[in-house]
Amino acid sequence: MPCQAVEFVRRAAELPEDTLPVYGSERTVKIQRSMVRRRCRVRYGGPVARVLVEETMRIEAASKHSPADLINVTLQKLVEA
């Protein structure tokens, strides 16, 4: 689950800050990932996305030195794809 979602639920339920999500089964994780993707209107691109990320990082690393800049450009490319 995205960190933001975990933190939101943790605060809403007034749980201690060190509370982490625990999944009873792999099936639960898969169902929740699908729900988050559907809600955010994104789809999982697995191997294709990994290739795009790697190519983008290699190209952009020549001109960008901040990890945050590299991540932002890569995320933008993924969203466009």
C-alpha positions as CSV (number, residue, x, y, z in Angstrom):
1,M,0.0,0.0,0.0
2,P,1.2,3.5,-0.6
3,C,2.7,5.2,2.4
4,Q,0.2,8.0,2.3
5,A,-2.7,5.5,2.5
6,V,-1.2,3.7,5.4
7,E,-0.6,7.0,7.3
8,F,-4.1,8.2,6.5
9,V,-5.7,5.1,7.9
10,R,-3.3,5.0,10.9
11,R,-4.1,8.6,11.9
12,A,-7.9,8.1,11.3
13,A,-7.9,5.0,13.5
14,E,-5.6,6.9,16.1
15,L,-3.0,4.1,16.0
16,P,0.6,4.6,17.3
17,E,3.0,6.0,14.7
18,D,5.0,2.8,14.5
19,T,1.9,0.8,13.4
20,L,2.5,-1.0,10.1
21,P,0.1,-2.8,7.9
22,V,-0.1,-6.6,8.3
23,Y,-1.6,-8.8,5.6
24,G,-3.1,-12.1,6.6
25,S,-2.6,-13.5,3.1
26,E,-1.1,-12.7,-0.3
27,R,-4.6,-12.7,-1.7
28,T,-5.4,-9.7,0.5
29,V,-2.4,-7.8,-0.8
30,K,-3.4,-8.5,-4.4
31,I,-7.0,-7.4,-3.9
32,Q,-6.0,-4.2,-2.1
33,R,-3.5,-3.3,-4.8
34,S,-6.1,-3.8,-7.5
35,M,-8.5,-1.6,-5.6
36,V,-6.0,1.2,-5.2
37,R,-5.1,1.0,-8.9
38,R,-8.7,1.1,-9.9
39,R,-9.4,4.0,-7.7
40,C,-6.4,5.9,-9.0
41,R,-7.2,4.9,-12.6
42,V,-3.8,3.4,-13.2
43,R,-2.9,0.0,-14.5
44,Y,0.1,-2.2,-13.7
45,G,2.6,-2.4,-16.5
46,G,5.1,-4.7,-14.9
47,P,8.0,-5.6,-17.3
48,V,7.1,-2.9,-19.8
49,A,7.1,-0.2,-17.1
50,R,10.5,-1.5,-15.8
51,V,12.1,-1.1,-19.2
52,L,10.7,2.4,-19.6
53,V,11.9,3.4,-16.1
54,E,15.4,2.0,-16.8
55,E,15.7,3.7,-20.2
56,T,14.4,7.0,-18.8
57,M,16.8,6.9,-15.8
58,R,19.8,6.2,-18.1
59,I,19.0,9.1,-20.4
60,E,18.0,11.6,-17.7
61,A,21.0,10.8,-15.4
62,A,23.3,12.6,-17.9
63,S,21.6,15.9,-17.2
64,K,20.0,15.5,-13.8
65,H,21.9,14.9,-10.6
66,S,19.2,14.9,-7.9
67,P,17.5,11.6,-7.3
68,A,14.2,13.5,-6.8
69,D,14.5,15.0,-10.3
70,L,15.2,11.6,-11.8
71,I,12.2,10.1,-10.0
72,N,9.9,13.0,-11.0
73,V,10.9,12.7,-14.7
74,T,10.5,9.0,-14.6
75,L,7.1,9.2,-13.0
76,Q,6.0,11.7,-15.6
77,K,7.1,9.3,-18.4
78,L,5.1,6.4,-16.7
79,V,2.0,8.5,-16.5
80,E,2.3,9.6,-20.1
81,A,2.7,5.9,-21.1
